[in-house]
Amino acid sequence: MSKIDSSRLIQIFSALATQKNTPISAAPDQVQNVPNQHKIRTSRSTVTLRSRLKTRLLDNRQRNDFFEAAPAIAIQEILCWEFGDEVMDHRDFEWIVQQVTTTILSNIQTAQAMTLLIDEITNEG
């Protein structure tokens, strides 16, 4: 998780906000080795990320604190997409999500990008 880079997150936001199926990097589908488990295939398509993000956001839409929780939900999904679902097992995952979310929201430009992304995804037809 040391590869978390704010410019990378901005690149992901931009790709999600501009085109629903834009590949983000030269890294195609990856096959990851997980200790003591079989290989997990993770799709590097923004379509996959966007779909998972939309599902999570819509599932949480009825929460009273939805607008406060939505950025953290988005960061969780982005980190899982970027590093694989096993990242959720990292002992500091929730702390990292909170730190990244706080950093994103403390910058006006990235906070606006996050808000627009969440609005766009939750209001898709």
C-alpha atoms as one frame of an Amber mdcrd trajectory, in Angstrom:
protein
   0.000   0.000   0.000   3.021   2.225  -0.137   2.123   2.950  -3.762  -0.766
   5.259  -2.832  -0.187   8.426  -4.795  -2.529  11.413  -4.903  -1.829  11.946
  -8.595  -2.831   8.308  -9.210  -6.110   8.851  -7.358  -6.796  11.989  -9.392
  -6.076   9.997 -12.558  -8.603   7.360 -11.443 -11.236  10.017 -10.615 -10.724
  11.609 -14.018 -11.055   8.330 -15.854 -14.198   7.417 -13.919 -15.766  10.819
 -14.455 -14.985  11.217 -18.155 -15.439   7.812 -19.719 -17.121   4.801 -18.256
 -14.734   2.306 -19.864 -11.388   4.056 -20.062  -8.426   1.879 -19.152  -6.341
   3.720 -16.589  -2.882   2.408 -17.182  -0.895   0.042 -19.292  -1.497  -2.571
 -16.616  -4.065  -4.957 -18.095  -5.870  -7.590 -16.063  -3.518  -8.830 -13.403
  -3.247 -12.237 -11.835  -2.186 -11.908  -8.226  -0.760 -14.579  -5.980  -2.318
 -14.612  -2.558  -0.449 -16.650   0.079  -2.202 -19.917   0.998  -4.947 -19.274
  -1.566  -5.451 -19.768  -5.270  -4.754 -16.987  -7.743  -7.228 -14.123  -7.881
  -7.892 -12.355 -11.157  -8.596  -8.659 -10.780  -9.958  -6.644 -13.644  -8.208
  -3.371 -14.344 -11.144  -1.964 -16.263 -12.799   1.186 -14.997 -16.092  -0.463
 -15.961 -15.488  -2.968 -13.167 -14.544  -0.257 -10.686 -17.472   1.926 -11.664
 -19.905  -0.985 -11.353 -18.633  -1.980  -7.911 -18.634   1.624  -6.764 -22.181
   2.166  -8.005 -23.396  -0.976  -6.233 -21.777   0.035  -2.938 -23.031   3.615
  -3.140 -26.594   2.621  -4.011 -26.614  -0.018  -1.256 -25.688   2.711   1.240
 -27.898   5.468  -0.214 -30.489   5.121   2.580 -27.973   5.822   5.339 -28.597
   9.041   7.241 -24.921   9.883   6.868 -24.667   8.890   3.190 -23.034  12.113
   2.001 -20.418  11.905   4.748 -19.799   8.160   4.197 -19.808   8.139   0.376
 -16.237   9.462  -0.084 -14.833   6.749   2.216 -16.858   4.122   0.346 -15.372
   5.396  -2.917 -11.832   5.292  -1.511 -12.370   1.743  -0.201 -13.457   0.582
  -3.648 -10.603   2.382  -5.391  -8.039   0.847  -3.030  -9.536  -2.622  -3.483
  -9.494  -2.176  -7.250  -5.951  -0.813  -7.257  -4.385  -3.303  -4.823  -6.810
  -6.265  -4.861  -9.572  -7.201  -2.437  -7.093  -8.710   0.003  -6.035  -5.169
   0.912  -9.135  -5.084   3.139  -7.406  -7.630   5.369  -4.562  -5.210   6.085
  -4.669  -4.294   9.756  -4.553  -0.575   8.999  -7.006  -0.578   6.090  -9.714
   1.517   7.767  -7.160   3.990   9.085  -5.629   4.309   5.609  -9.075   4.813
   4.067  -9.771   7.576   6.597  -6.425   9.274   5.976  -6.788   9.153   2.185
 -10.392  10.374   2.382  -9.415  13.254   4.668  -6.582  14.230   2.326  -8.837
  14.098  -0.749 -11.540  16.173   0.945  -9.084  18.752   2.283  -8.232  19.863
  -1.256 -10.974  21.851  -2.996 -10.270  20.413  -6.452 -10.149  16.786  -5.394
 -13.143  17.230  -3.070 -15.157  18.645  -5.988 -14.016  15.790  -8.233 -15.079
  13.270  -5.579 -18.475  14.933  -5.121 -19.108  15.076  -8.871 -18.094  11.452
  -9.264 -20.408  10.287  -6.474 -23.305  12.380  -7.839 -22.744  11.108 -11.364
 -22.558   7.457 -10.366 -25.533   7.525  -7.995 -27.710   9.365 -10.521 -26.953
   7.141 -13.518 -29.941   5.593 -15.227
